[in-house]
Amino acid sequence: MTITELLKKHFGYETFRDQQENIIKTICDQKDALVIMPTGGGKSVCYQIPALLFEGVTVVISPLIALMKDQVESLNENGIPATFLNSSLSASETHKRVREIGDGLYKLIYVAPEGLMSGAFLEVSRHMDITFVAVDEAHCISQWGHDFRPSYQSISTWVRTLPDRPVIAAFTATATHEVKKDIITLLDLHQPTSYISGVDRENLIYRVVKPPKKYDYLVKWLKEIPSDYTGIIYCATRKTVEQVATKLVKDGIDAGFYHGGLDTETRNRVQDEFMLDQKKIIVSTNAFGMGIDKPDVRFVIHYNMPKNMEAYYQEAGRAGRDGLESDCILMYDSSDIVKQKMLITQNSNDRERYTIQMENLQSLVDYCNTNNCLRGEIQNYFGENVDTFECNTCSNCLDESEEIDCTESAQKILSCIYRMDQRFGINLVVDVLRGAKTQRVRELRFDTLSTYGLLKEESTSVVKEQIMFLIAKGYINMSADEFPVLRLSPTSRGVLKGADKIIMKQTRLDIKDKKKAKKK
Ligand code: ADP
């Protein structure tokens, strides 16, 4: 049977997509492969079809425990003998499955990376004819990636315990240059053929928005879209998830919610309701969606900024798997940067990892503040160098608002921070620049500074926005603690000397002062 016939027989598709056929042929020719294909691109058949053709057994290594069950069930329904081993099984069930594996009942075995070196599987795999190992979500092997899992590093140790070295293929949706190098080295791929589909997803409309009131923006947006649209709203914390979902329901929008704090039964129910279109909108933490294969998700909204570009790309990428136009909206709020920085500071005891995470976060902050095409920026981030790309669909390409030269205000802001001894937070800096007559300003004698009142014509929000822009662009450093302090960065010198220009889009500055707006 040809591979196209197998595709039709077992999966019901007439033709292969893009590179699928070549990838399958490479693997069947016993060559290692590195496959980078966007979410929804169709990676699974690239290892499932070779698994059918190889004489021996195929082991699929995947961290997505929730997904394994579904994949195995659908393989079984399509007449392919497959099973999985992971921590969701009881000891007796694991024992039974390991025995069946040893008896040669399965063509495909899904294993979580933690399970490879565990006694039972290690022992049985040593006596099996494993021809092919597919490593899914291969970026998890790299410290540089956004989802590092130490257990991935045991894969090559496990492979070395096998009687014959199998063909190995690594699959991931996102990989920067460093991550690619790590995958090849740490999985010990032998001269792999690389298949790198572009990261660009033509049907996704990317938008970065900075509404003064996120929730109001969200409700308005949701009320304007067709009522049968399905989508996910990601929030940073469980608390925000619940708050947003509760408010939406009160405002007449039938939203469900999902996070890791709910019991398994509730989580499964919410997932099923979403898959079956009984709940169209789910508000969730990033726990939702890993492995959810729903083709017609029409929008993914990030109510809070995620921790880096890879996470954003993956989460946003859950929209529009069916190829139809879908919206990916990132709501940007400077306080999210502070939150993310605090999280990184709290969670990292390793200096190198801390630096990597901060850099990764900064890339996303840059994305939120660029005037360039957003789709182009994503491609550039993943090393595709498309400097002059213009998609004409993203919020930046469609933003025809004027570009304003804010260099002079920026210089005033930077000098003011300097004169205040680089020891205070954003609110006091704004007060001094706007010439506020508060007790604190007077006590600290900041009303005697030469920079006092230099921006008194501007509204509080505009000055704040400009400061946030300078932070995002790296001219000001904001400390990552409870009371963030503003300091000048080494690059601020360029702005102070007039060598670097600060250009902001008019839309960013079209923000009304909340107090003034209320008075009117
Ligand atoms: P990935 O793992 O890359 O995110 P999947 O393997 O889950 O993607 O595939 C995404 C969707 O595309 C699935 O619904 C799958 O059934 C479908 N698909 C895969 N290959 C083909 C094909 N050749 N023709 C049509 N649909 C396909």
Boltz pocket constraint, residues with backbone or C-beta under 6 A from the ligand:
constraints:
  - pocket:
      binder: B
      contacts: [[A, 13], [A, 14], [A, 15], [A, 16], [A, 17], [A, 20], [A, 37], [A, 38], [A, 39], [A, 40], [A, 41], [A, 42], [A, 43], [A, 44], [A, 45], [A, 293], [A, 295], [A, 321]]
      max_distance: 6.0
